[in-house]
Each structure stands twice: as structure tokens, then as C-alpha cells.
Amino acid sequence: MTGNERWSMEGSTALVTGGTKGIGRAIVEELGRFGVAVHTCSRNEEELNAMLNQWKSMNFHITGSICDVSNHAEREKLMDEVQTIFNGKLDILVNNAGTAETAWRPVTQITPEEYSFLMATNFDSCFHLSQLAHPLLKSSGRGSVVFISSIAGTGGFTEGLAVYSSTKGAMNQLAKGLACEWAGDMIRVNCVAPGFIETRLSKVVADNDEFYKQIKSRIPLRRFGKPEEVASVVTFLCLPAASFVTGDVIHVDGGHTKNLS
């Protein structure tokens, strides 16, 4: 493989869940710049259509579906659509869709319904979509799966995120297990664990001035990250150049996890 081929994904196919905003949108667009045909999904039809029109004007090859990844049947329908669109072969799966909106509270205050929704959205979808995508990724002969985890999943982080952290910790372990289990099928599996990134979900922190200053003081780079800074690491993991990287959890956090002791 030549140097140029090692850094090319032209003609590849990808499914990126939750790709209309934040980190997911940045990943979709970064893959699009590399010539990847991307399918994405969103729960919001208006938002999805607006982004599809914008991507079309940018000459990206991007299609989309309405899908609530917390729903088992909708996940199956999504993968059926992907199989049809990409003729039974998928090179890249990025399990990005997730939520923390009902999570930022003590465990004793989280209802069974909220717990189930968090687990279904963050972890169950990751497991099930990977399972459904396996035959398509195997047909590719060079499949790459990337889970968007969190630094909250790698250790005790802060009060009020126990359930959210558990979903991300489970995701990290799933990636390590699948990396070993699917290596023989030429499928690599990795996690990218962002720290505090400038997205809508981080607004709860930014709106609390004292907590915001406290968090920033623990980040060696003294700032929150940008979605495109996560997307670039995800994209690298999908390149042929990363062909010997599997089973890893890579932090994109400005050094935050190295400064938590």
C-alpha cells in the first residue's frame, strides 16, 4: 500500500449515528471531506432534512434516516436501510448517538424510566447496531468501528453522573471485547473518549460559572475542546494508516484525565 493509499478513504462507506449536530455532525463532515459516502440518522426530521440540504450544497455524499436509536425496531430498520444503500457492505460504523440530558442527578433521584432511556440510548444502541452491522463490516474486509465514549467512563469523575458514566464504561469494555472477538474478521474496534467539548450537552457546565472555571482549571490546555478536534481522531482511526490500532480508548480531553488526581 502506497503512502497516499494509507491516508485515503475515497469510496468508503460509513454509518454515523446522531450526525446532525455537535460531535456527530463534525464526524460526518470530516469523513465527507475524505470522500466517504456517509449515512446518518436523527430523531428530528426537520433538523435532518436541513442538514442533508446543506451537505448536498457542499458536494458531500450523505444520506439520512429518521431513527430513535433507543428503540430496538428502529435500529433494525436503520441497518436494513444501510444495507440497501451500500449494497451489503459497510466500511465504517461510528456509534455516536447518546444523551446525558436526564443523567446529571444523584442516582437516588433517577427514575426507572430515565435509567432505561439512558441505557438504551447510550449502550444498548451501541451493542445492537454493532451486532447488526457485523456482517456488513465483515464483507468490507477492512471494517472499522468507533464508539464515542467519554472521559466519564474511565473513572470516578464527578457527582451526579454515575449512570451516564456506567453506560460509557460499559461501552469501553465492549470495544475491547469486540476488538479481540472480531479481529479475525478484519474488523477493528476502538473508543474515542472526549472530555468537555463545546456542544449543547456541555451547556449545563458553561451556564454554571463557578463550575465552569473549576473544570477549565483542571484542563492543562485551559479550554474546552471543539467537535472537529474529536472528529479528526475518529477519522484517523478509520484510515488504513491506523490498521494496527484496535481495542483502544483514546482520550480527547486537553489532558484533563491526566490532571484528575
VOPAGU-2260 file (C-alpha; in pm, 1 decimal, decimal comma):
REM VOPAGU-2260
SITE   aa  ch    i         X         Y         Z
SITE  MET   A    0       0,0       0,0       0,0
SITE  THR   A    1     143,7     337,2    -101,9
SITE  GLY   A    2     171,4     637,0     127,8
SITE  ASN   A    3    -122,2     806,7     -40,4
SITE  GLU   A    4    -341,1     494,6      -9,9
SITE  ARG   A    5    -267,5     467,7     361,9
SITE  TRP   A    6    -418,8     814,1     411,0
SITE  SER   A    7    -716,1     773,9     176,7
SITE  MET   A    8   -1075,4     661,1     233,9
SITE  GLU   A    9   -1208,5     762,5    -107,4
SITE  GLY   A   10   -1503,0     539,8    -198,4
SITE  SER   A   11   -1554,1     404,3     154,9
SITE  THR   A   12   -1893,8     384,3     323,6
SITE  ALA   A   13   -1991,0     481,6     678,0
SITE  LEU   A   14   -2283,3     489,8     918,4
SITE  VAL   A   15   -2261,3     765,4    1180,5
SITE  THR   A   16   -2546,8     776,7    1430,8
SITE  GLY   A   17   -2668,2    1111,1    1562,0
SITE  GLY   A   18   -2491,2    1304,4    1290,1
SITE  THR   A   19   -2684,5    1630,4    1263,2
SITE  LYS   A   20   -2526,4    1828,2    1546,3
SITE  GLY   A   21   -2229,4    1853,2    1777,1
SITE  ILE   A   22   -1960,9    1587,1    1757,5
SITE  GLY   A   23   -2169,5    1369,1    1524,4
SITE  ARG   A   24   -2205,5    1645,4    1268,1
SITE  ALA   A   25   -1831,1    1716,0    1282,4
SITE  ILE   A   26   -1758,4    1346,0    1221,6
SITE  VAL   A   27   -1996,8    1326,7     925,9
SITE  GLU   A   28   -1838,3    1631,6     764,5
SITE  GLU   A   29   -1480,2    1519,6     829,5
SITE  LEU   A   30   -1549,2    1180,0     672,2
SITE  GLY   A   31   -1723,4    1359,3     385,0
SITE  ARG   A   32   -1407,3    1560,2     316,9
SITE  PHE   A   33   -1220,6    1231,9     278,7
SITE  GLY   A   34   -1461,8    1117,7       8,3
SITE  VAL   A   35   -1657,6     877,6     227,7
SITE  ALA   A   36   -2024,2     810,4     145,8
SITE  VAL   A   37   -2198,2     859,2     481,4
SITE  HIS   A   38   -2540,5     760,0     608,7
SITE  THR   A   39   -2655,1     923,3     929,4
SITE  CYS   A   40   -2965,6     941,9    1142,4
SITE  SER   A   41   -3155,2    1174,6    1373,3
SITE  ARG   A   42   -3477,1    1173,0    1573,9
SITE  ASN   A   43   -3563,6    1517,0    1434,3
SITE  GLU   A   44   -3687,0    1508,0    1073,6
SITE  GLU   A   45   -3673,1    1884,9    1020,7
SITE  GLU   A   46   -3317,7    1901,8    1150,9
SITE  LEU   A   47   -3209,9    1606,1     937,9
SITE  ASN   A   48   -3358,4    1749,1     617,6
SITE  ALA   A   49   -3195,0    2086,1     678,9
SITE  MET   A   50   -2855,0    1923,4     721,7
SITE  LEU   A   51   -2897,4    1697,9     418,8
SITE  ASN   A   52   -2966,9    2004,8     204,9
SITE  GLN   A   53   -2662,4    2181,2     348,6
SITE  TRP   A   54   -2437,9    1880,1     287,7
SITE  LYS   A   55   -2564,8    1850,0     -67,7
SITE  SER   A   56   -2457,8    2208,8    -132,7
SITE  MET   A   57   -2111,9    2111,3      -1,6
SITE  ASN   A   58   -2094,8    1823,0    -252,7
SITE  PHE   A   59   -2081,5    1557,4      18,6
SITE  HIS   A   60   -2228,6    1210,9     -46,9
SITE  ILE   A   61   -2454,1    1192,8     259,2
SITE  THR   A   62   -2791,7    1026,4     309,9
SITE  GLY   A   63   -3005,7    1009,2     621,3
SITE  SER   A   64   -3286,0     836,4     808,7
SITE  ILE   A   65   -3518,6     920,8    1093,1
SITE  CYS   A   66   -3425,9     690,9    1380,1
SITE  ASP   A   67   -3451,6     688,1    1758,6
SITE  VAL   A   68   -3155,3     466,4    1845,9
SITE  SER   A   69   -3306,6     385,8    2185,3
SITE  ASN   A   70   -3572,0     180,3    2000,6
SITE  HIS   A   71   -3484,3    -178,9    1905,3
SITE  ALA   A   72   -3710,7    -196,4    1600,0
SITE  GLU   A   73   -3591,5     138,2    1466,6
SITE  ARG   A   74   -3230,2      22,3    1493,3
SITE  GLU   A   75   -3312,9    -282,4    1283,0
SITE  LYS   A   76   -3489,0     -65,8    1026,1
SITE  LEU   A   77   -3189,9     169,0    1011,5
SITE  MET   A   78   -2947,9    -114,5     940,3
SITE  ASP   A   79   -3179,2    -254,8     670,8
SITE  GLU   A   80   -3167,8      85,5     501,5
SITE  VAL   A   81   -2789,0      99,9     529,6
SITE  GLN   A   82   -2756,2    -247,3     382,6
SITE  THR   A   83   -2969,3    -145,6      84,2
SITE  ILE   A   84   -2797,6     189,3      26,5
SITE  PHE   A   85   -2445,2      44,2      45,4
SITE  ASN   A   86   -2520,6    -287,7    -127,3
SITE  GLY   A   87   -2449,8    -504,8     173,6
SITE  LYS   A   88   -2105,0    -365,5     258,6
SITE  LEU   A   89   -2008,8    -116,5     528,7
SITE  ASP   A   90   -1654,2       2,6     595,3
SITE  ILE   A   91   -1709,9     227,7     899,2
SITE  LEU   A   92   -1955,8     234,7    1189,0
SITE  VAL   A   93   -1942,9     527,7    1431,0
SITE  ASN   A   94   -2174,5     480,4    1727,6
SITE  ASN   A   95   -2204,6     845,4    1825,3
SITE  ALA   A   96   -2566,7     898,1    1931,2
SITE  GLY   A   97   -2603,2     942,4    2304,6
SITE  THR   A   98   -2756,2    1155,1    2576,4
SITE  ALA   A   99   -2681,5    1294,8    2920,1
SITE  GLU   A  100   -2990,8    1511,7    2947,6
SITE  THR   A  101   -3160,4    1309,3    3224,3
SITE  ALA   A  102   -2839,5    1190,5    3385,4
SITE  TRP   A  103   -2695,2    1486,0    3576,7
SITE  ARG   A  104   -2855,5    1397,2    3910,9
SITE  PRO   A  105   -2783,1    1168,9    4205,9
SITE  VAL   A  106   -2869,6     802,7    4149,9
SITE  THR   A  107   -3143,5     819,1    4414,3
SITE  GLN   A  108   -3328,4    1076,3    4203,5
SITE  ILE   A  109   -3317,7     892,5    3870,1
SITE  THR   A  110   -3641,9     715,6    3783,5
SITE  PRO   A  111   -3654,8     364,2    3631,4
SITE  GLU   A  112   -3777,0     520,5    3305,3
SITE  GLU   A  113   -3481,7     760,5    3292,3
SITE  TYR   A  114   -3238,3     479,7    3370,6
SITE  SER   A  115   -3382,0     263,2    3093,6
SITE  PHE   A  116   -3369,2     550,6    2844,3
SITE  LEU   A  117   -3005,1     627,6    2927,0
SITE  MET   A  118   -2901,2     264,0    2893,2
SITE  ALA   A  119   -3099,8     213,2    2572,6
SITE  THR   A  120   -2968,9     529,3    2406,2
SITE  ASN   A  121   -2605,3     515,3    2513,9
SITE  PHE   A  122   -2517,9     147,7    2549,0
SITE  ASP   A  123   -2789,9     -78,9    2408,2
SITE  SER   A  124   -2782,3     105,2    2075,8
SITE  CYS   A  125   -2403,9      72,5    2060,6
SITE  PHE   A  126   -2418,5    -303,1    2125,5
SITE  HIS   A  127   -2713,1    -376,4    1897,2
SITE  LEU   A  128   -2601,0    -166,2    1600,0
SITE  SER   A  129   -2254,3    -322,7    1616,5
SITE  GLN   A  130   -2416,1    -665,2    1621,2
SITE  LEU   A  131   -2638,3    -579,9    1323,9
SITE  ALA   A  132   -2350,4    -422,2    1132,0
SITE  HIS   A  133   -2110,8    -714,9    1178,7
SITE  PRO   A  134   -2189,8    -900,0     853,6
SITE  LEU   A  135   -2166,3    -576,2     653,5
SITE  LEU   A  136   -1836,0    -482,1     815,6
SITE  LYS   A  137   -1701,5    -833,7     760,2
SITE  SER   A  138   -1791,5    -811,3     391,4
SITE  SER   A  139   -1583,3    -495,5     372,1
SITE  GLY   A  140   -1266,6    -683,9     463,9
SITE  ARG   A  141   -1137,1    -375,8     649,5
SITE  GLY   A  142   -1412,0    -271,3     886,9
SITE  SER   A  143   -1360,6      -3,1    1149,3
SITE  VAL   A  144   -1594,9      59,4    1442,4
SITE  VAL   A  145   -1556,8     365,0    1665,1
SITE  PHE   A  146   -1760,2     422,6    1979,5
SITE  ILE   A  147   -1794,1     778,4    2108,6
SITE  SER   A  148   -1744,1     725,5    2478,9
SITE  SER   A  149   -1647,5     984,8    2742,5
SITE  ILE   A  150   -1379,2    1054,4    2998,7
SITE  ALA   A  151   -1661,3     993,2    3247,8
SITE  GLY   A  152   -1639,8     624,2    3157,7
SITE  THR   A  153   -1279,2     577,4    3264,7
SITE  GLY   A  154   -1303,1     655,2    3635,3
SITE  GLY   A  155   -1490,6     834,5    3911,5
SITE  PHE   A  156   -1549,3    1174,4    3760,5
SITE  THR   A  157   -1799,1    1399,5    3931,6
SITE  GLU   A  158   -2116,5    1376,9    4138,0
SITE  GLY   A  159   -2442,7    1318,3    3957,7
SITE  LEU   A  160   -2309,9    1121,4    3659,7
SITE  ALA   A  161   -2298,0     766,1    3794,8
SITE  VAL   A  162   -2544,8     614,8    3549,5
SITE  TYR   A  163   -2413,1     808,4    3249,3
SITE  SER   A  164   -2058,0     709,2    3342,9
SITE  SER   A  165   -2166,7     346,6    3368,8
SITE  THR   A  166   -2302,8     348,0    3014,3
SITE  LYS   A  167   -1974,0     485,9    2884,3
SITE  GLY   A  168   -1763,8     245,3    3092,5
SITE  ALA   A  169   -1963,4     -45,6    2951,2
SITE  MET   A  170   -1901,7      92,5    2602,8
SITE  ASN   A  171   -1526,6      95,7    2665,3
SITE  GLN   A  172   -1531,7    -267,4    2774,7
SITE  LEU   A  173   -1746,1    -369,4    2478,1
SITE  ALA   A  174   -1495,0    -211,8    2239,9
SITE  LYS   A  175   -1208,5    -407,6    2396,8
SITE  GLY   A  176   -1403,0    -733,3    2380,0
SITE  LEU   A  177   -1515,5    -686,0    2020,8
SITE  ALA   A  178   -1162,4    -586,7    1915,5
SITE  CYS   A  179   -1045,7    -932,3    2022,5
SITE  GLU   A  180   -1353,1   -1119,6    1902,7
SITE  TRP   A  181   -1372,9    -959,8    1557,3
SITE  ALA   A  182   -1003,6    -929,4    1472,8
SITE  GLY   A  183   -1026,2   -1247,6    1267,1
SITE  ASP   A  184   -1297,8   -1082,5    1058,3
SITE  MET   A  185   -1063,3    -791,6     982,4
SITE  ILE   A  186   -1275,4    -552,8    1190,7
SITE  ARG   A  187   -1105,0    -306,4    1423,7
SITE  VAL   A  188   -1295,8    -158,9    1718,7
SITE  ASN   A  189   -1188,7     146,9    1919,1
SITE  CYS   A  190   -1333,1     410,2    2153,0
SITE  VAL   A  191   -1280,9     783,6    2143,3
SITE  ALA   A  192   -1346,6     938,4    2483,4
SITE  PRO   A  193   -1399,8    1315,4    2463,3
SITE  GLY   A  194   -1362,8    1542,5    2761,1
SITE  PHE   A  195   -1554,4    1869,3    2781,5
SITE  ILE   A  196   -1639,6    1971,3    2425,4
SITE  GLU   A  197   -1825,7    2283,9    2311,1
SITE  THR   A  198   -2164,2    2125,2    2235,7
SITE  ARG   A  199   -2521,0    2169,2    2351,7
SITE  LEU   A  200   -2471,4    1896,3    2614,5
SITE  SER   A  201   -2185,1    2089,3    2776,1
SITE  LYS   A  202   -2404,7    2395,9    2818,6
SITE  VAL   A  203   -2510,3    2278,8    3167,1
SITE  VAL   A  204   -2147,5    2326,7    3269,8
SITE  ALA   A  205   -2088,3    2652,7    3085,1
SITE  ASP   A  206   -2401,3    2803,5    3243,1
SITE  ASN   A  207   -2260,8    2744,3    3592,1
SITE  ASP   A  208   -1979,1    2997,6    3605,8
SITE  GLU   A  209   -1810,4    2862,6    3920,3
SITE  PHE   A  210   -1818,0    2500,1    3799,8
SITE  TYR   A  211   -1704,6    2607,3    3451,9
SITE  LYS   A  212   -1398,1    2782,6    3594,1
SITE  GLN   A  213   -1324,5    2483,1    3815,6
SITE  ILE   A  214   -1336,6    2241,2    3521,4
SITE  LYS   A  215   -1121,9    2463,9    3298,5
SITE  SER   A  216    -861,5    2494,5    3573,6
SITE  ARG   A  217    -819,5    2114,2    3567,1
SITE  ILE   A  218    -764,2    2101,7    3190,0
SITE  PRO   A  219    -395,3    2159,0    3107,2
SITE  LEU   A  220    -487,5    2331,3    2779,2
SITE  ARG   A  221    -724,2    2557,8    2979,5
SITE  ARG   A  222   -1017,4    2536,6    2739,5
SITE  PHE   A  223   -1299,7    2313,4    2621,9
SITE  GLY   A  224   -1243,2    2119,2    2301,0
SITE  LYS   A  225   -1417,5    2167,6    1967,3
SITE  PRO   A  226   -1624,2    1899,1    1792,6
SITE  GLU   A  227   -1385,9    1893,5    1495,3
SITE  GLU   A  228   -1099,1    1807,1    1730,8
SITE  VAL   A  229   -1283,1    1486,9    1821,1
SITE  ALA   A  230   -1379,6    1420,3    1459,9
SITE  SER   A  231   -1017,5    1426,9    1343,8
SITE  VAL   A  232    -923,5    1148,0    1588,2
SITE  VAL   A  233   -1226,1     941,0    1484,9
SITE  THR   A  234   -1132,5     983,9    1120,4
SITE  PHE   A  235    -773,0     877,4    1183,7
SITE  LEU   A  236    -893,7     554,4    1344,7
SITE  CYS   A  237   -1091,2     476,9    1029,0
SITE  LEU   A  238    -795,0     528,7     793,8
SITE  PRO   A  239    -581,0     242,1     660,9
SITE  ALA   A  240    -290,8     420,7     833,8
SITE  ALA   A  241    -442,9     312,5    1168,4
SITE  SER   A  242    -458,4     -53,5    1066,0
SITE  PHE   A  243    -268,6    -175,5    1376,3
SITE  VAL   A  244    -480,6      19,3    1626,7
SITE  THR   A  245    -764,9    -175,4    1787,3
SITE  GLY   A  246    -917,0    -217,8    2132,9
SITE  ASP   A  247    -802,4     125,0    2250,0
SITE  VAL   A  248    -980,4     401,1    2441,0
SITE  ILE   A  249    -831,4     729,1    2321,0
SITE  HIS   A  250    -895,9    1040,7    2528,1
SITE  VAL   A  251    -952,6    1371,5    2350,2
SITE  ASP   A  252    -968,8    1596,3    2652,5
SITE  GLY   A  253    -689,3    1853,8    2653,5
SITE  GLY   A  254    -506,4    1645,9    2915,4
SITE  HIS   A  255    -796,7    1653,1    3163,2
SITE  THR   A  256    -772,8    1286,3    3268,3
SITE  LYS   A  257    -401,4    1326,6    3337,2
SITE  ASN   A  258    -478,9    1601,1    3589,6
SITE  LEU   A  259    -761,3    1449,3    3798,1
SITE  SER   A  260    -554,1    1316,2    4088,5
